Structures are given as C-alpha cells and as structure tokens.
C-alpha cells in the first residue's frame, strides 16, 4: 500500500467533526454521504454531496461534519508548501497510515 502524506481519506461519524486549522488552499472532496463545512467567522456554510469538492480560501479554523449519518471526505494539501503541510496532517491526527479499506491510489 502506498501512502501519500499530502492526502488523506477521513471517515466522519456524527456528531464528531473534523477540525482543520490554518487550512488555506486545502481541497475537501466528499467521497460518500453528505458533509457540512463551516468556517469560523464566515456567514455562509457549505454542504457537499458525494462527488463535490471545495477549496478552503481562508486560514481560519474549519469544521467538517457528516450530515444524516456517516460520510467520508478526502483531504488534499495545497499544491504549494506540501512539505510544511505534512506537519498539519500530523497535528490533525491524519498523518498515520490509512486502513487498507480506505486506501486510494495517488492521484485518484
């Protein structure tokens, strides 16, 4: 299994959100279910259905939560500064190897 530390697949189970700090340029892609993305200080939240994606444009903290049951989201580092971004994945608890059932080939 190949693991790319600049990408992670995160299973989400309500009510526990994924909290991202300083996520500017991070791409979120809803892989299954429905996810709700809210950014501190922004008035409008985003809801992503399976197959939809969003690039976070702010350094403010963001919460990603499953709606109506479980969901999974792909988290991809910005194209710039990927080496520094590996540290963010580790802080978020996403830097550990993925389970084989969640593994995705690089670039998929």
C-alpha angles and dihedrals in degrees: 000000000000118000121196110199091207091065133048138176110219123194111214124207120183133275094021112085129201107242117208122190124197091000099160109156094012114141118218118194122187105226099177136003123001126303132197118213119196125178121204110254097012119115098211124062124203128229117201125197123202109296096022123113140194134196113215110229100187136072089221120112117272132199122211114196134176115241124211097000136330124344139169129222133195115224117200127185121238114267091244123065095011092156091059089044092062087071090055091053089053092049090051089051092247099109094088121096116279122244113259090245090061098041116126125186113252111271094021 
